[in-house]
Amino acid sequence: MGEATTIDNDGERMVPELHRPSLMYAEHVTRYVAAAELVRGKRVLDIASGSGYGGHLLAETAASVVGVDVSAQAVAYAQEKFARDNLEFRQGDATQIPLDDASVDVVTTFETIEHVEDYRAFVAEIDRVLAPGGVAIISTPNDLEFIEGNHYHLHEFVYDELLDLVKDRFPHVRPFFQATWKAVAVADEKALASEGPVDLQVTNLAPLERDQYLYFYLVCGREEADADVPVPQLLALGGHWSDRQVQEQDLRLIATMDALHAEIAALAAERDRLAQDVRTITATKSYRVARGASRILGRTRRRPS
């Protein structure tokens, strides 16, 4: 029996077996859960399908799903871990999608466009593979809420910039957003111990402005009716908050900082000691050189003419 296919944990691609039940896991899975009803009975392309969990989730309701990813490693992993009869994975580039024209009804592209250098060509490819009446669901980070320096991201978008880009091909856009809060729940043990839908009343005690949302989630169509599709508004709990763990982590951080400060102080003291040794040696050498020069000069002066 061959070795199981592995996938790199690079911090950018979500892999359920590595990241469940973290906040990262919740953020990624929620995008697909929100799209599951929209793709019911449809032919779907999941572009940048990654480890394959999203295509597998969509295939529960879709007629068929093709997951395309540029990474051969990710495709092999997805084929091994998430195979279904109505789901296949292919290697391919976002600007040269290996599908025929007008061959799918829905394109899901979650956290992809920020990785593509020629993002206009990418949007054109989405348009090419979508059949008449097709819908594209595009999710990407909000540049205003993400710090610069992610070397995986070639370009991050602000809201109006992203809207202008997609409207070149898809004039009708229904904007949704993805936001992340610390959540507080009161429920019975069964509700809080089960993974999956939970019947809870959600109260928003921390409303946000549009530019504070972490991600944009756009439903894009060529005609107004195309974009008028059911998208559930839902909340997912992820990344359990343990006050004990947080405080223990803070204490470890404080201890580490104290140790570093002590080490810095010791190094500074050693630096000062070495500097004093250098000054002493320099002064001694200078004295000896001056004394030697004085003796030589004295002998020279006493030499008869």
C-alpha positions in Angstrom: 0.0 0.0 0.0 1.4 3.4 -1.0 2.1 6.3 1.3 -0.8 8.7 1.9 -0.7 12.0 -0.1 0.4 14.9 2.1 -0.1 18.6 1.6 2.0 21.5 2.8 0.7 23.5 5.8 1.7 26.9 4.5 -0.8 28.9 6.5 -2.5 30.1 3.3 -4.4 27.0 2.2 -7.0 25.6 4.6 -6.7 21.8 5.2 -9.5 20.5 7.5 -7.3 17.8 9.1 -4.7 20.4 10.0 -6.9 23.4 10.9 -10.2 22.1 12.4 -11.8 23.7 14.5 -9.8 26.9 14.2 -11.1 30.3 13.2 -9.4 29.8 9.8 -11.4 26.6 9.4 -14.7 28.3 10.2 -14.0 31.3 7.9 -13.2 29.0 4.9 -16.0 26.4 5.4 -18.6 29.1 5.9 -18.1 30.4 2.4 -19.0 27.1 0.9 -21.9 26.5 3.3 -23.4 29.8 2.1 -23.1 28.7 -1.5 -24.4 25.1 -1.1 -28.1 26.0 -1.8 -27.2 28.3 -4.6 -25.4 25.4 -6.5 -28.2 22.8 -6.0 -28.7 20.8 -9.2 -26.0 22.9 -11.0 -22.8 22.2 -12.9 -20.1 23.9 -10.8 -16.5 25.0 -11.2 -14.6 25.5 -7.9 -11.5 27.4 -9.1 -8.5 27.2 -6.7 -10.0 24.2 -5.1 -7.1 23.7 -2.7 -7.3 20.7 -0.5 -10.7 19.8 -1.9 -13.0 20.1 1.1 -15.0 22.9 -0.6 -15.7 21.0 -3.8 -16.7 18.0 -1.7 -19.2 20.1 0.3 -20.7 21.7 -2.8 -21.0 18.3 -4.5 -23.6 17.3 -1.8 -26.1 19.5 -3.6 -24.7 20.2 -7.0 -25.2 18.0 -10.1 -21.5 18.0 -10.7 -18.4 19.8 -9.5 -15.0 20.3 -11.1 -12.2 21.6 -8.8 -9.3 23.2 -10.5 -6.0 24.1 -8.7 -2.6 25.2 -10.0 -0.9 22.9 -7.4 -0.4 19.3 -8.5 0.2 18.4 -4.8 -3.2 19.9 -3.9 -5.0 18.1 -6.7 -3.5 14.7 -5.7 -4.4 15.3 -2.1 -8.0 16.3 -3.0 -8.4 13.3 -5.2 -7.4 11.0 -2.4 -9.2 12.7 0.5 -12.4 14.1 -1.0 -13.4 11.8 -4.0 -17.1 11.7 -4.9 -18.9 10.3 -7.9 -20.0 13.8 -9.1 -16.7 15.5 -8.2 -13.4 15.6 -10.1 -10.2 17.6 -9.6 -7.9 18.9 -12.3 -4.7 20.8 -12.4 -4.9 24.1 -14.2 -4.2 27.9 -14.1 -6.8 30.5 -13.2 -6.1 32.4 -16.4 -6.3 29.3 -18.6 -9.1 27.2 -17.0 -9.2 23.7 -18.4 -12.9 23.7 -19.2 -14.9 24.3 -22.4 -16.8 27.5 -23.1 -20.2 27.9 -21.4 -19.7 24.5 -19.6 -20.8 25.3 -16.0 -23.7 27.1 -14.3 -21.8 28.4 -11.2 -18.2 29.4 -10.6 -17.1 29.6 -7.0 -13.8 31.4 -6.5 -13.0 31.9 -2.8 -9.8 33.7 -1.9 -8.3 33.3 -5.4 -8.3 36.6 -7.3 -5.8 38.2 -4.9 -3.3 35.4 -5.9 -3.6 36.1 -9.7 -1.3 38.6 -11.3 -3.5 39.1 -14.4 -6.8 39.3 -12.5 -8.7 40.8 -15.5 -7.8 37.8 -17.5 -9.1 35.6 -14.6 -12.5 37.4 -14.6 -12.6 37.0 -18.4 -12.0 33.2 -18.0 -14.8 33.0 -15.5 -17.1 34.7 -18.0 -15.9 32.3 -20.7 -16.7 29.1 -18.9 -20.1 30.2 -17.5 -23.2 29.2 -19.5 -25.9 31.8 -20.2 -27.7 32.6 -16.9 -24.6 31.5 -15.0 -23.5 33.0 -11.7 -20.0 33.7 -10.3 -19.5 33.9 -6.5 -16.3 35.8 -5.7 -14.8 36.1 -2.3 -11.6 38.0 -1.5 -10.0 39.9 1.4 -10.7 43.5 2.1 -7.4 45.4 1.6 -8.3 47.9 4.3 -8.6 45.2 6.9 -5.5 43.2 6.1 -1.9 44.3 6.8 0.5 44.5 4.0 3.2 41.9 3.5 1.4 38.6 2.6 3.8 37.4 -0.1 1.1 35.0 -1.4 -1.2 38.0 -2.3 -0.2 39.8 -5.4 -3.0 42.4 -5.1 -5.7 43.0 -2.6 -8.9 45.0 -3.4 -11.0 47.7 -1.8 -14.7 47.4 -2.3 -15.3 49.9 -5.1 -12.2 48.6 -7.0 -13.4 45.0 -6.9 -16.9 46.1 -7.9 -15.6 48.0 -10.9 -13.5 45.0 -12.0 -16.2 42.4 -12.0 -18.9 44.7 -13.5 -16.9 44.8 -16.7 -18.1 41.2 -17.3 -21.0 40.9 -14.8 -23.1 44.1 -14.7 -25.4 42.8 -11.9 -23.8 42.2 -8.5 -25.4 41.4 -5.2 -22.9 42.3 -2.5 -22.6 40.2 0.6 -19.8 40.4 3.2 -18.0 38.1 5.6 -17.1 39.4 9.1 -15.5 37.9 12.1 -16.3 38.5 15.7 -15.7 36.9 19.1 -19.0 35.1 19.7 -20.7 34.5 23.0 -23.4 31.8 23.2 -25.9 30.6 25.8 -27.4 27.2 25.0 -27.8 23.7 26.2 -24.9 21.2 26.2 -26.2 19.4 23.1 -26.3 22.5 21.0 -22.8 23.6 22.0 -21.3 20.1 21.6 -22.5 19.4 18.1 -20.8 20.4 14.8 -23.3 21.6 12.3 -26.3 23.9 12.2 -27.5 25.1 15.6 -30.8 26.9 16.3 -29.6 30.0 18.1 -30.9 33.5 18.0 -28.1 35.9 16.9 -27.9 39.3 18.4 -25.4 41.8 16.9 -23.9 43.8 19.8 -20.9 45.0 17.7 -22.2 46.5 14.4 -19.6 47.3 11.7 -19.2 49.7 8.9 -18.7 48.4 5.3 -15.0 48.9 5.2 -14.5 46.9 8.4 -15.6 43.6 6.9 -12.8 41.1 6.5 -13.9 39.7 3.2 -16.2 40.6 0.2 -18.6 37.9 -1.0 -20.1 39.0 -4.4 -22.8 37.1 -6.3 -22.2 38.2 -9.9 -24.5 37.7 -13.0 -24.8 39.0 -16.5 -28.5 39.8 -16.0 -30.3 41.0 -12.9 -32.2 37.7 -12.5 -29.0 35.8 -12.7 -27.7 37.4 -9.5 -31.0 37.1 -7.7 -30.3 33.8 -6.1 -30.8 32.4 -2.5 -27.8 33.1 -0.3 -28.4 32.2 3.3 -27.2 34.7 5.9 -25.5 32.6 8.5 -23.1 32.7 11.4 -20.5 30.0 12.2 -18.7 29.5 15.5 -15.0 28.7 15.2 -11.8 28.9 17.2 -13.1 28.2 20.7 -12.1 31.0 23.1 -10.5 29.5 26.3 -9.8 32.2 28.8 -7.4 29.9 30.6 -5.5 29.2 27.4 -5.4 32.9 26.5 -4.1 33.9 30.0 -1.6 31.0 30.0 -0.4 32.1 26.6 0.0 35.7 27.9 2.0 34.5 30.9 4.3 32.4 28.6 4.7 35.5 26.4 5.5 37.7 29.5 8.0 35.1 30.7 9.6 35.0 27.3 9.9 38.7 27.2 11.3 38.9 30.7 13.9 36.3 29.7 14.8 38.3 26.5 15.1 41.5 28.5 17.4 39.7 31.0 19.5 38.4 28.1 19.6 41.8 26.5 20.8 43.3 29.8 23.4 40.6 30.2 24.6 41.2 26.7 24.7 45.0 27.3 26.8 44.5 30.4 29.2 42.2 28.5 29.4 44.8 25.8 30.2 47.5 28.3 32.9 45.3 29.9 34.5 44.5 26.6 34.4 48.2 25.7 36.1 49.0 29.0 38.8 46.3 28.3 39.3 47.8 24.8 39.8 51.3 26.4 42.2 49.9 29.0 44.2 48.0 26.4 44.3 51.0 24.1 45.4 53.3 26.9 48.1 50.9 28.0 49.4 50.5 24.5 49.3 54.2 23.9 51.3 54.7 27.2 53.9 52.1 26.2 54.2 53.6 22.7 54.6 57.1 24.1 57.1 55.9 26.7 59.1 54.0 24.0 59.1 57.0 21.7 60.3 59.2 24.5 63.2 56.9 25.3 64.2 56.7 21.6 64.0 60.5 21.3 66.1 60.9 24.5 68.8 58.6 23.1 68.8 60.5 19.9 69.2 63.8 21.6 72.2 62.5 23.6 74.0 61.1 20.5 77.2 63.2 19.9 77.2 65.2 16.7 
